[in-house]
C-alpha cells in the first residue's frame, strides 16, 4: 500500500480499493475468456492449415 496511508487503512480495505478490485476482477473475467477463445481459434486455424498441407 502507499506511504500516505496509515497502518489501520492498510489493514482494512477502503471503499475506493474495493471498487478498484471489482473493476479489476471484471476486466479479468472479460479478458480470460477472450484469451481462451483467441487461443482456441488460433489452434483450430493452425490445425486446419496443417491438415490441408498434409493432404496435398
KOLZAVEX-479199 format. One record per atom (N, C-alpha, C, O): y, z negated, x; residue in one letter. Coordinates in steps of 0.02 Angstrom, whole numbers, plus 50000, padded with zeros to 5 digits. Layout:
# residues N
YZXA...
This chain:
# residues 56
499405000050042X500005000050000X500635000050044X500584998650104X501215001650016X501825002350055X502084995550080X501914990350052X502504995650132X502774989550161X503264986250114X503364980150117X503594990050070X504094987250024X503774982449974X504094977649952X503144983649956X502814979449906X502624972649935X502504971949995X502604967549891X502404960849912X501634960149904X501314964549876X501354954749930X500634953749928X500364953749857X499844956949844X500704950349811X500454949849741X500444956749709X499964958449674X500964960849721X500974967649692X500414971949721X500124976049686X500264970949785X499724974749817X499054973049784X498654977449769X498934966449774X498304964249745X498224966549673X497704969049653X498764965749633X498734967549562X498984974749553X499544976349574X498594979149522X498814986149512X499404986549465X499374984049409X499954989549488X500554990249447X500454995849396X500025000149405X500854995849341X500785001149290X500905008149319X500595012949297X501365008649368X501505015149399X500885017649435X500705023549429X500555013249474X499965015349512X499405017449465X499045022349478X499315013749409X498785015349362X498915022249331X498445026149320X499555023649316X499725030249288X499555035749338X499255040849320X499735034749401X499595039749452X498835040549461X498595046049471X498465034949456X497735035249461X497455039649405X497005043749416X497715038649343X497485042649287X497605050049299X497175054249284X498185051649326X498355058649341X497865061449394X497615067049387X497745057549446X497305059849500X496595060749473X496265065749490X496345056149431X495675056849403X495645062949358X495135066549358X496175064249320X496195070149276X496165076449318X495775081049303X496565076749371X496575082649415X495885083749446X495645089349451X495565078249468X494895078649497X494395081249445X493985085549460X494445078549384X493995080649330X494075088049315X493605091349294X494675090749326X494795097849314X494585101949375X494295107349368X494715099349435X494585103149497X493825103649510X493585109049527X493455098149502X492745098049519X492355103449481X492015107449512X492395103749413X492025108949376X492255115949395X491855120649396X492905116749410X493155123349431X492835125449497X492615131149504X492795120849544X492485122249609X491755124049600X491505128749630X491405120149558X490695121449544X490605128449514X490155132149535X491035130149467X491005136849435X491105142249487X490745147249489X491605141349530X491755146349582X491165147249628X490975152849645X490865141749650X490295142049695X489705145549662X489365149649693X489585143949598X489035147149561X489155154649556X488695158649568X489765156649539X489935163749532X489845167349599X489555172749602X490095164349653X490045167449719X489315168249740X489125173449766X488905163149728X488195163449745X487845168949705X487435172649732X488015169449640X487725174749598X487915181649623X487495186049628X488555182549639X488805189049664X488455190849729X488235196549738X488405185949775X488075187249839X487335188949828X487065193549858X487005185249783X486305186449767X486205193449740X485745197049761X486625195549693X486575202249664X486695207549718X486345212549720X487195206349760X487355211149814X486765211949861X486595217549881X486435206349879X485855206549924X485275210149890X484935214149921X485165208749826X484625212049788X484725219549787X484255223349797X485335221749774X485495228949772X485365232149840X485105237649844X485545228649893X485435231149961X484685231849975X484465236950002X484295226849955X483575226849967X483235232649929X482785235849955X483465233849866X483185239249826X483275245949860X482825250149860X483865247049889X483995253249925X483575253449989X483605258250027X
